[in-house]
Structure formats: structure tokens, C-alpha cells
Amino acid sequence: MKFVLGGNWKLQINTIEDTITTLRDMTSKFGTQQIDGVEIFLALPFTLLSLAKEELKGSTIQLAAQNVASTEKGAYTGEVSVESLVELDVEYVLVGHSERRIIFGEKGPELNKKMKLLLEHNLKPVYCVGETAQQRQSGLFDEVISQQLAEGFEGITEDALSEIIIAYEPVWAINNPELNPGIEIQAATPEQAIDAHKFIRSWFVTNYSDDAASRLIIQYGGSMKPSNAETLLSQSDINGGLIGGASLRSETLGPIVDIAVKLLS
């Protein structure tokens, strides 16, 4: 068994002082030694990646980016190249987070290009999928997730799956009022989460193989915190978490790391 715990800072920690303080605190508490079976990464805003590279040097906490351009270079104002991420020692890159899909209008074919570009440069995509509250209530979960997976994995070989993580994030469980106006935010129940993860794994059985599907890392995202992490991570098809608000402080991310370690012992 293996857990991959990823923290997504989004646009929540943005100053040099706050970044240094937070990273040094986290490094001192759970980034000084290798934990067998647990990997940790933090996805920071682009402007902080260079600073984080230096702060995390020698740490077991790995660096991630929240996005990447779908082309390597060119006249694309405001984009960030995969070549820059490689130089910054980035290991993981989020692709298709629901905030990128819904707020910024990113579509499947563009996300597929990002996936392939990252793999070409030996970076690990964290491909995000998830349904809105309306889609779930309309009985469209299977259709939506299948389409997102089919678009993202078009032309990607089975050999490449070992370098990819899937993050299931039900949109209705993400604490963002732009995604969920007027909806009470709450994490998926263990039953909802395990059903979703089983469905995603079954998609890879059908479209790749039993072996590939069994080895795939599938994270749960959407309001994971210390109070529900053990219940979620103890489910057999949940292999980690893509963590938002709880990843901003060592006092909330540290206990989730401890829970993962305990479940592996």
C-alpha cells in the first residue's frame, strides 16, 4: 500500500515571508525523513516555486505546480512553460482541476495536450476529475467522469500510467463559492467516495488492464481534513488525498500525514 498526499495552496499563501515560514514549519515537522509508503507534495503558485525549490532542498516534501501551458514555448502571454517547471525541480503538476475547468474554461483536448507534454518531460501529471452537484443529482456521474477520463487519456499508453495520479474531486465538496454558490460544502461520505474511486478504477480496467488499474494511485480531494482523513484513507481504493485548506498549515496537514503513517503500520 502507498499513499500520496498532495497539498494545493491555490492562491491562498502568496507572500515570500508567509511561504518561508510555512515551508520551514512543515519541513521541520514532517519533511526531514523519508516515510516509507507516504509521499508528500505541495502545489504552490508559480511565483513562489523558485523560492520553494530552495526551501525544500534536502526535504522529503516534493514540489508541485498548479498548472502548465499546453505548448512548450511560443507567443502565449501569461503562460508558464514545462521547461521552467523542470528547471525548478517540480515533480508533480495538477491538470484539469475543477477551478481550471469551470472558472477558466479549460477543455479536455487542451488537458490531454498538457498530460502528454508533462510525460515527455518526465513530470508526473495529477489529473483531476469530478462532477458538479447538479450532474450528480441528475444521475450523470458515470457519464461525466467517463468523458473526463476519455478526453484526458486519449493516446496515452499503459506504460505511462505508472507516472500519473488521478485525483477525484467532487466539485460539490470543494470549498469555493464560485464553484458552489449557495451550496453547503461537505466532504463526500465514505460510501460516495469509495463508489467513485471504484468506478474510476473500473474505467481503467476496461480501457487498459486489470494490472494497470490495480497499480493506479487515486487520490480523494474535496474537504479532506484531520477529522475525516482516517475514514477516507482507510478505504481500499483511496490511495491518498489532494488537500486544499488543510494543506496551508502544518497543524492541519501534519495530522493527515500521521494518519497515513498509522494506516500503513
GIHUKA-V764083 format. One record per pair of residues at least 24 apart in sequence whose ideal C-beta (glycine too) atoms are under 10 Angstrom apart, sorted by sequence separation. I is the first residue (numbers start at 0). J is the second residue. If there is no record, write none. Layout:
I_J + I_J
//
This chain:
30_54 + 39_63 + 40_64 + 42_66 + 92_116 + 127_151 + 195_219 + 212_236 + 214_238 + 218_242 + 228_252 + 231_255 + 4_29 + 18_43 + 22_47 + 30_55 + 34_59 + 62_87 + 64_89 + 67_92 + 69_94 + 92_117 + 126_151 + 167_192 + 225_250 + 226_251 + 229_254 + 233_258 + 18_44 + 31_57 + 32_58 + 33_59 + 62_88 + 63_89 + 64_90 + 66_92 + 67_93 + 91_117 + 126_152 + 169_195 + 193_219 + 225_251 + 228_254 + 229_255 + 232_258 + 30_57 + 31_58 + 32_59 + 61_88 + 62_89 + 63_90 + 64_91 + 65_92 + 66_93 + 67_94 + 100_127 + 124_151 + 143_170 + 168_195 + 192_219 + 224_251 + 225_252 + 228_255 + 231_258 + 232_259 + 18_46 + 19_47 + 22_50 + 26_54 + 30_58 + 31_59 + 61_89 + 62_90 + 63_91 + 64_92 + 65_93 + 66_94 + 89_117 + 92_120 + 99_127 + 100_128 + 101_129 + 167_195 + 223_251 + 224_252 + 225_253 + 226_254 + 227_255 + 228_256 + 229_257 + 230_258 + 233_261 + 12_41 + 18_47 + 22_51 + 25_54 + 26_55 + 29_58 + 30_59 + 31_60 + 61_90 + 62_91 + 63_92 + 64_93 + 65_94 + 66_95 + 95_124 + 96_125 + 98_127 + 100_129 + 126_155 + 140_169 + 167_196 + 192_221 + 225_254 + 228_257 + 229_258 + 232_261 + 233_262 + 4_34 + 13_43 + 17_47 + 21_51 + 25_55 + 26_56 + 29_59 + 30_60 + 61_91 + 63_93 + 64_94 + 66_96 + 92_122 + 94_124 + 95_125 + 96_126 + 97_127 + 101_131 + 189_219 + 191_221 + 224_254 + 225_255 + 228_258 + 229_259 + 232_262 + 12_43 + 13_44 + 15_46 + 19_50 + 22_53 + 23_54 + 26_57 + 27_58 + 29_60 + 30_61 + 48_79 + 65_96 + 89_120 + 90_121 + 91_122 + 92_123 + 93_124 + 94_125 + 95_126 + 96_127 + 97_128 + 124_155 + 165_196 + 167_198 + 192_223 + 224_255 + 225_256 + 227_258 + 228_259 + 232_263 + 2_34 + 12_44 + 15_47 + 18_50 + 19_51 + 22_54 + 23_55 + 26_58 + 56_88 + 66_98 + 81_113 + 85_117 + 90_122 + 91_123 + 92_124 + 93_125 + 94_126 + 95_127 + 96_128 + 97_129 + 167_199 + 187_219 + 223_255 + 225_257 + 229_261 + 3_36 + 4_37 + 5_38 + 6_39 + 7_40 + 8_41 + 9_42 + 11_44 + 13_46 + 14_47 + 18_51 + 21_54 + 22_55 + 25_58 + 26_59 + 45_78 + 46_79 + 55_88 + 65_98 + 66_99 + 84_117 + 89_122 + 90_123 + 91_124 + 92_125 + 93_126 + 94_127 + 95_128 + 96_129 + 97_130 + 186_219 + 187_220 + 225_258 + 229_262 + 1_35 + 2_36 + 3_37 + 4_38 + 5_39 + 6_40 + 7_41 + 8_42 + 9_43 + 10_44 + 13_47 + 19_53 + 26_60 + 45_79 + 49_83 + 52_86 + 65_99 + 89_123 + 91_125 + 92_126 + 93_127 + 95_129 + 97_131 + 135_169 + 165_199 + 186_220 + 187_221 + 228_262 + 1_36 + 2_37 + 3_38 + 4_39 + 5_40 + 6_41 + 7_42 + 8_43 + 9_44 + 12_47 + 15_50 + 19_54 + 23_58 + 25_60 + 48_83 + 52_87 + 53_88 + 81_116 + 85_120 + 124_159 + 134_169 + 135_170 + 136_171 + 165_200 + 186_221 + 187_222 + 192_227 + 196_231 + 200_235 + 201_236 + 0_36 + 1_37 + 2_38 + 3_39 + 4_40 + 5_41 + 6_42 + 7_43 + 8_44 + 18_54 + 22_58 + 48_84 + 51_87 + 52_88 + 69_105 + 80_116 + 81_117 + 84_120 + 85_121 + 114_150 + 134_170 + 135_171 + 185_221 + 186_222 + 187_223 + 200_236 + 0_37 + 1_38 + 2_39 + 3_40 + 4_41 + 5_42 + 6_43 + 49_86 + 50_87 + 51_88 + 52_89 + 66_103 + 85_122 + 110_147 + 114_151 + 118_155 + 126_163 + 127_164 + 128_165 + 129_166 + 130_167 + 132_169 + 133_170 + 134_171 + 165_202 + 184_221 + 185_222 + 186_223 + 197_234 + 199_236 + 22_60 + 45_83 + 48_86 + 49_87 + 51_89 + 81_119 + 82_120 + 84_122 + 111_149 + 113_151 + 114_152 + 115_153 + 118_156 + 123_161 + 124_162 + 125_163 + 126_164 + 127_165 + 128_166 + 129_167 + 130_168 + 131_169 + 132_170 + 133_171 + 165_203 + 184_222 + 186_224 + 189_227 + 192_230 + 193_231 + 196_234 + 197_235 + 198_236 + 200_238 + 8_47 + 45_84 + 48_87 + 49_88 + 66_105 + 69_108 + 70_109 + 81_120 + 107_146 + 111_150 + 114_153 + 115_154 + 123_162 + 124_163 + 125_164 + 126_165 + 127_166 + 128_167 + 129_168 + 130_169 + 131_170 + 132_171 + 188_227 + 192_231 + 196_235 + 197_236 + 22_62 + 48_88 + 69_109 + 80_120 + 107_147 + 110_150 + 111_151 + 114_154 + 115_155 + 118_158 + 122_162 + 123_163 + 124_164 + 125_165 + 126_166 + 127_167 + 128_168 + 129_169 + 130_170 + 131_171 + 132_172 + 186_226 + 187_227 + 196_236 + 197_237 + 48_89 + 68_109 + 69_110 + 81_122 + 107_148 + 109_150 + 110_151 + 111_152 + 112_153 + 114_155 + 118_159 + 121_162 + 123_164 + 124_165 + 125_166 + 127_168 + 128_169 + 129_170 + 130_171 + 186_227 + 189_230 + 193_234 + 195_236 + 196_237 + 45_87 + 69_111 + 70_112 + 107_149 + 108_150 + 110_152 + 111_153 + 129_171 + 185_227 + 186_228 + 188_230 + 189_231 + 192_234 + 193_235 + 194_236 + 195_237 + 196_238 + 8_51 + 69_112 + 70_113 + 107_150 + 108_151 + 110_153 + 111_154 + 129_172 + 160_203 + 188_231 + 193_236 + 68_112 + 69_113 + 106_150 + 107_151 + 111_155 + 115_159 + 118_162 + 129_173 + 186_230 + 187_231 + 189_233 + 190_234 + 192_236 + 193_237 + 67_112 + 68_113 + 69_114 + 71_116 + 108_153 + 114_159 + 117_162 + 118_163 + 186_231 + 189_234 + 192_237 + 43_89 + 67_113 + 69_115 + 70_116 + 107_153 + 117_163 + 132_178 + 157_203 + 42_89 + 66_113 + 67_114 + 69_116 + 100_147 + 131_178 + 132_179 + 160_207 + 172_219 + 173_220 + 174_221 + 68_116 + 71_119 + 131_179 + 160_208 + 172_220 + 173_221 + 174_222 + 189_237 + 40_89 + 42_91 + 67_116 + 71_120 + 114_163 + 129_178 + 133_182 + 157_206 + 172_221 + 173_222 + 40_90 + 41_91 + 42_92 + 67_117 + 97_147 + 132_182 + 148_198 + 152_202 + 157_207 + 160_210 + 161_211 + 165_215 + 166_216 + 167_217 + 168_218 + 169_219 + 171_221 + 172_222 + 40_91 + 42_93 + 131_182 + 140_191 + 144_195 + 148_199 + 152_203 + 156_207 + 157_208 + 160_211 + 164_215 + 165_216 + 166_217 + 167_218 + 168_219 + 169_220 + 170_221 + 171_222 + 172_223 + 38_90 + 40_92 + 95_147 + 135_187 + 147_199 + 155_207 + 159_211 + 160_212 + 163_215 + 164_216 + 165_217 + 166_218 + 167_219 + 168_220 + 169_221 + 38_91 + 40_93 + 64_117 + 67_120 + 145_198 + 149_202 + 157_210 + 158_211 + 161_214 + 163_216 + 164_217 + 165_218 + 166_219 + 167_220 + 168_221 + 169_222 + 6_60 + 42_96 + 140_194 + 144_198 + 145_199 + 148_202 + 152_206 + 157_211 + 160_214 + 161_215 + 164_218 + 166_220 + 167_221 + 168_222 + 8_63 + 10_65 + 67_122 + 95_150 + 140_195 + 144_199 + 147_202 + 148_203 + 152_207 + 156_211 + 157_212 + 160_215 + 161_216 + 166_221 + 168_223 + 4_60 + 5_61 + 7_63 + 9_65 + 95_151 + 135_191 + 160_216 + 6_63 + 8_65 + 67_124 + 94_151 + 141_198 + 145_202 + 149_206 + 3_61 + 5_63 + 7_65 + 64_122 + 129_187 + 140_198 + 144_202 + 148_206 + 63_122 + 63_123 + 65_125 + 135_195 + 145_205 + 64_125 + 141_202 + 145_206 + 61_123 + 63_125 + 130_195 + 129_195 + 128_195 + 175_243 + 94_163 + 97_166 + 101_170 + 167_236 + 174_243 + 94_164 + 96_166 + 98_168 + 100_170 + 167_237 + 173_243 + 174_244 + 93_164 + 95_166 + 97_168 + 128_199 + 172_243 + 173_244 + 94_166 + 96_168 + 97_169 + 98_170 + 101_173 + 168_240 + 91_164 + 93_166 + 95_168 + 97_170 + 102_175 + 165_238 + 166_239 + 168_241 + 97_171 + 101_175 + 128_202 + 164_238 + 166_240 + 167_241 + 97_172 + 98_173 + 102_177 + 164_239 + 166_241 + 168_243 + 97_173 + 101_177 + 102_178 + 165_241 + 96_173 + 98_175 + 101_178 + 164_241 + 97_175 + 100_178 + 98_177 + 98_178 + 97_178 + 40_123 + 42_125 + 9_93 + 40_125 + 5_91 + 7_93 + 9_96 + 3_91 + 5_93 + 10_98 + 7_96 + 9_98 + 128_217 + 7_98 + 125_216 + 127_218 + 129_220 + 128_220 + 129_221 + 123_216 + 125_218 + 127_220 + 125_220 + 125_239 + 127_241 + 125_241 + 7_125 + 3_123 + 5_125 + 7_127 + 3_125 + 97_220 + 40_164 + 96_220 + 97_221 + 38_164 + 93_220 + 96_241 + 98_243 + 96_243 + 93_241 + 5_164 + 7_166 + 3_164 + 5_166 + 7_168 + 3_166 + 9_175 + 38_216 + 63_241 + 60_252 + 60_256 + 40_239 + 42_241 + 39_239 + 42_242 + 38_239 + 40_241 + 41_242 + 42_243 + 37_239 + 39_242 + 42_246 + 41_246 + 40_246 + 41_247 + 39_246 + 41_252 + 1_214 + 3_216 + 5_218 + 7_220 + 39_252 + 2_216 + 3_217 + 4_218 + 1_216 + 3_218 + 5_220 + 2_218 + 39_255 + 39_256 + 4_223 + 30_249 + 37_256 + 29_249 + 37_257 + 39_259 + 25_246 + 28_249 + 38_259 + 25_247 + 27_249 + 28_250 + 34_256 + 37_259 + 25_248 + 26_249 + 29_252 + 34_257 + 36_259 + 37_260 + 4_228 + 24_248 + 25_249 + 28_252 + 29_253 + 36_260 + 21_246 + 24_249 + 28_253 + 29_254 + 34_259 + 35_260 + 37_262 + 21_247 + 23_249 + 24_250 + 29_255 + 30_256 + 34_260 + 36_262 + 37_263 + 21_248 + 22_249 + 25_252 + 29_256 + 36_263 + 4_232 + 21_249 + 24_252 + 25_253 + 28_256 + 29_257 + 35_263 + 36_264 + 24_253 + 28_257 + 34_263 + 35_264 + 2_232 + 17_247 + 21_252 + 25_256 + 29_260 + 0_232 + 11_243 + 11_244 + 4_238 + 5_239 + 6_240 + 7_241 + 8_242 + 9_243 + 12_246 + 0_235 + 2_237 + 3_238 + 4_239 + 5_240 + 6_241 + 7_242 + 8_243 + 9_244 + 11_246 + 12_247 + 2_238 + 3_239 + 4_240 + 5_241 + 6_242 + 7_243 + 8_244 + 11_247 + 12_248 + 1_238 + 2_239 + 3_240 + 4_241 + 5_242 + 6_243 + 7_244 + 9_246 + 0_238 + 1_239 + 2_240 + 3_241 + 4_242 + 5_243 + 6_244 + 8_246 + 9_247 + 6_245 + 7_246 + 8_247 + 6_246 + 7_247 + 5_246 + 6_247 + 4_246 + 6_251 + 6_252 + 4_252 + 6_255 + 4_255 + 4_256 + 2_255 + 2_256 + 4_258 + 4_259 + 2_258 + 3_259 + 2_259 + 1_259 + 2_260 + 0_259 + 2_262 + 2_263 + 0_262 + 1_263 + 0_263
//
